Amino acid sequence: MEAKPTIGIVGGTGDLGSGLAKHWARAGYEIVLGSRSKEKAASLAVELRSETGGRLDGEDNLAAARRSDVVVIAVPFASHEATLKEIKPALKGKIVIATVVALATPKVSLVQLPSEGSAAAIARNILGDEVRLVSAFHNVGASKLHSGEPVNCDVLVFGDEPAAREEVIGLAEILGTRGIHGGPLANSAAAEAMTSVLISINRRYKVAGAGIRITGLAAEEQF
């Protein structure tokens, strides 16, 4: 049986990062939580080990990236560029999953894409072609991840390398979501913009974690 990759979650003490960590740890993946504070990451890792029975450890962001085969970027947009520049030396050849959305407070329900076109484009500009960059998980509500229930929505996965997209789709399906190829990395702008739309829907209809579902796919591609 092929060994599961170690997953590092940079920004792993945040709501999204820790929610992803719970699901993947329960599925048998070794998880390294990253944070600006190693102590904070280590403390949360102890808590999540108790909750999930999984293998979790805590490190600073750079060490988490170094120890991992797959690296998830789940930091706030305000620290996105600085974090990528810090951990870039540890990412060569690895799958890097960009989850970041350019939400601008206080108007987070208003679509405000950066001048580069998307947060994923910023990541590509910083990291170059030496990483296998994939963009995903923008539209998954963190509250659903922490509920312990299947997330039950679709996850659009973008990247210029289909094989890397396929690996991330496998990780998405562990959450109880359906991963769907969304095309090249440039298409990430659509899902990033949709995040603000979903926030607006949450507020208008007083729900938590509205998601998306793609219709019209073949029966075997449905839940």
BELFEN-V53128 format. One record per run of one state. SS is the DSSP state (H for helix, E for strand, - for the rest). FROM is the first residue (numbers start at 0). LEN is the number of residues. If there is no record, write none. Layout:
ss | from | len
SS | FROM | LEN
SS | FROM | LEN
This chain:
ss | from | len
- | 0 | 6
E | 6 | 4
- | 10 | 4
H | 14 | 12
- | 26 | 4
E | 30 | 5
- | 35 | 2
H | 37 | 15
- | 52 | 3
E | 55 | 5
H | 60 | 7
- | 67 | 2
E | 69 | 4
- | 73 | 3
H | 76 | 14
- | 90 | 4
E | 94 | 4
- | 98 | 20
H | 118 | 12
- | 130 | 1
E | 131 | 4
- | 135 | 6
H | 141 | 6
- | 147 | 6
E | 153 | 6
- | 159 | 2
H | 161 | 13
- | 174 | 3
E | 177 | 6
- | 183 | 1
H | 184 | 21
- | 205 | 13
H | 218 | 3
- | 221 | 2
